């Protein structure tokens, strides 16, 4: 059975399993802004505990909160660009992004919708995201790998930490859990990962990597520096991303 990378990404985002310290603040900036600002992943339940059943589409219209996140983060129908405008266009729109869809914000919103729908309705549709399911799944797979790789940046993902991450992911299949375990246990190959990233996904990959890093060690700073260089993101652009998302700047 093929894994549903969109659902895994939704589980990671909803639980905050791969976000800690300043990375948790970045995740809160992205997901909390659409809910009125300031909301952060908190406690063992993370965003999943805070959002509850709304992710599954049981309340509201247009696919529940997951659908609403996708639309609002995409910025297509909001005055001033919605969150896209608030975060300088980084999360929304299609400029500079991979073909199709509505940018990183729309992909993250669709992933959370997919996870919530799988829990409550046996699966959520991706029609509102605007990207073919196979392509969306490949994009989500890269973002999941990006967050897992970033979690390895300081070399501290031991067996106990891997189990803690897996335990927080919630209702995903055994095959999907096994995929996450294997990725967490695999040696970090940053150069190989960078080569796998298609043109147009550099900022998306960098942003979700930042969500998984506390940025309180030289090892994490070096990892982000190497990732930015490999993706062709210059120091000024990199600092702008950090500033937009409320993370410490990488370059002085």
C-alpha atoms as one frame of an Amber mdcrd trajectory, in Angstrom:
protein
   0.000   0.000   0.000   1.407   3.411  -1.043   1.877   5.972   1.694  -0.211
   9.139   1.763   2.451  11.822   2.164  -0.185  14.556   2.347  -1.702  12.870
   5.385   1.721  12.403   6.988   2.512  16.078   6.449  -0.845  17.002   7.967
  -0.115  14.793  10.969   3.308  16.389  11.436   1.868  19.903  11.245  -1.147
  19.178  13.443   0.879  17.497  16.182   3.918  19.763  16.111   5.946  16.533
  16.418   8.872  17.882  14.397   8.752  21.484  15.605  10.479  22.682  18.739
  11.780  25.913  20.200  11.980  28.658  17.588  10.779  26.123  15.006   7.574
  25.793  16.981   7.205  29.573  16.831   7.612  29.468  13.049   4.922  26.808
  12.772   2.714  28.957  14.984   3.375  31.990  12.754   2.254  30.079   9.680
  -0.737  28.270  11.140  -1.676  30.696  13.906  -1.918  33.798  11.725  -4.879
  32.409   9.843  -6.684  31.774  13.137  -6.329  35.329  14.397  -2.652  35.451
  15.245  -0.491  34.288  18.096  -1.687  30.709  18.227   1.130  28.289  18.861
   1.359  24.506  19.037   1.013  23.772  22.731   1.026  20.743  24.974   1.145
  17.090  23.966  -1.701  17.457  21.506  -0.076  20.320  19.605  -2.233  21.911
  16.943  -4.292  18.735  16.717  -5.467  19.204  20.281  -6.276  22.859  19.708
  -8.111  22.391  16.402  -9.830  19.134  17.325 -12.495  17.792  15.013 -12.670
  20.995  12.955  -9.815  19.691  10.790 -12.009  16.858   9.606 -14.566  19.065
   7.933 -17.299  18.372  10.434 -17.823  22.068  11.164 -17.983  24.965   8.741
 -18.001  24.764   4.977 -15.534  24.096   2.198 -13.853  21.095   3.815 -13.766
  22.366   7.381 -10.855  24.283   8.843  -8.397  22.346   6.709 -10.043  23.700
   3.582 -10.256  27.166   5.084  -6.549  27.100   5.899  -5.761  26.080   2.353
  -7.825  28.900   0.865  -6.710  31.612   3.287  -3.022  30.679   3.241  -3.146
  30.586  -0.537  -4.275  34.182  -0.466  -6.461  33.873  -3.542  -9.686  35.434
  -2.227  -8.525  37.491   0.723  -8.092  41.242   0.770  -4.437  42.207   0.792
  -3.429  38.632   0.037  -4.506  37.082   3.345  -1.586  35.443   5.094   0.328
  35.749   1.846   0.205  39.526   2.298   0.999  39.334   6.010   4.093  37.244
   5.375   5.378  39.127   2.377   4.026  36.730  -0.240   6.185  33.839   0.961
   3.329  31.480   1.688   0.791  32.324  -0.968   0.430  32.753  -4.682   2.137
  30.832  -7.436   5.066  33.091  -8.300   8.320  31.313  -7.672   6.519  28.153
  -6.643   6.216  24.829  -8.374   3.648  24.574 -11.126   0.027  24.308 -10.026
  -1.526  24.833  -6.637  -1.446  27.946  -4.534   1.993  28.015  -2.960   3.250
  26.636   0.318   0.327  27.892   2.383  -2.215  26.130   0.208  -0.210  22.908
   0.312   0.045  22.967   4.110  -3.664  23.727   4.437  -4.537  20.883   2.066
  -2.279  18.517   4.014  -4.039  19.352   7.268  -7.367  18.855   5.529  -6.178
  15.480   4.254  -5.140  14.380   7.750  -8.333  15.636   9.386 -10.511  14.093
   6.684  -8.756  10.758   6.974  -9.510  10.729  10.693 -13.166  11.688  10.491
 -14.382  10.824   7.001 -12.036   8.190   5.642 -10.070  10.634   3.488 -10.230
  14.200   2.247 -10.310  15.366  -1.352  -7.649  17.676  -2.771  -9.871  19.420
  -5.333  -9.603  22.807  -3.612  -5.792  22.684  -3.666  -5.648  22.732  -7.457
  -2.726  20.308  -7.851  -3.109  16.740  -9.165  -3.041  14.283  -6.219   0.113
  12.504  -7.401   2.010  15.784  -7.740   0.724  17.049  -4.404   1.809  13.792
  -2.768   5.333  14.178  -4.195   5.543  17.756  -2.950   4.328  16.723   0.489
   6.866  13.888   0.562   9.701  16.362   0.004   8.400  18.621   2.775   8.121
  15.728   5.229  11.682  14.698   4.383  12.800  18.310   4.777  11.412  18.506
   8.312  12.859  15.122   9.270  16.285  16.044   7.872  16.227  19.343   9.739
  15.422  17.504  12.969  18.687  15.599  12.467  20.732  18.775  12.088  22.114
  18.727  15.632  22.580  14.940  15.650  20.233  14.388  18.589  17.469  12.220
  17.095  18.171   9.108  19.174  15.849   6.144  19.536  13.915   7.698  22.403
  13.394  10.908  20.413  12.284   8.933  17.359   9.692   7.113  19.428   8.464
  10.387  20.917   7.984  11.847  17.439   6.206   8.753  16.130   3.923   8.567
  19.182   2.689  12.133  18.576   1.661  11.585  14.958  -1.761  10.191  15.716
  -3.917   8.151  13.373  -1.716   7.263  10.406  -1.294   3.780   8.939   1.415
   1.296   9.989   3.033   1.757   6.561   3.123   5.514   7.047   4.552   5.130
  10.550   7.223   2.793   9.196   8.153   5.337   6.531   8.624   8.036   9.195
  10.690   5.666  11.355  12.941   4.760   8.433  13.467   8.386   7.466  14.291
   9.328  11.064  16.792   6.465  11.354  18.500   7.041   7.993  21.820   8.946
   7.908  21.531  12.588   6.954  22.405  13.149   3.277  21.851  16.847   2.721
  23.554  17.007  -0.674  21.477  14.124  -1.989  18.310  15.696  -0.640  19.081
  19.054  -2.253  19.584  17.323  -5.607  16.111  15.788  -5.302  14.342  19.155
  -4.939  12.768  20.382  -8.193  13.107  23.957  -9.396  10.592  26.256  -7.752
  10.368  24.427  -4.408  13.454  25.902  -2.758  11.667  28.434  -0.529   8.980
  25.898   0.410  11.605  23.364   1.466  13.627  25.951   3.368  10.586  27.286
   5.209   9.395  23.903   6.455  12.982  23.029   7.411  13.001  26.152   9.574
   9.808  24.874  11.255  11.754  21.863  12.558  14.818  23.671  13.910  15.244
  25.347  17.286  18.160  27.387  15.895  19.989  27.477  19.199  23.142  25.633
  18.143  25.984  26.082  15.657  25.124  22.723  14.087  21.588  23.879  13.260
  22.838  27.209  11.917  25.365  25.401   9.720  22.655  23.084   8.446  20.398
  25.970   7.434  23.349  27.779   5.849  24.257  24.709   3.770  20.615  24.169
   2.824  20.155  27.799   1.787  23.327  27.763  -0.292  22.374  24.496  -1.949
  18.928  25.846  -2.807  20.312  29.109  -4.173  18.831  31.236  -1.387  21.161
  34.152  -0.653  21.848  35.610   2.812  19.550  38.624   2.350  16.675  36.491
   1.069  17.288  33.952   3.822  17.195  36.602   6.554  13.997  38.000   5.046
  12.328  34.585   5.336  13.409  34.322   8.976  12.181  37.823   9.742   8.810
  37.231   8.073   8.301  34.096  10.155   9.607  35.432  13.467  12.741  33.265
  13.597  16.226  34.446  14.585  18.172  35.708  11.581  20.879  33.412  10.240
  23.278  36.060   8.923  24.610  39.271  10.439
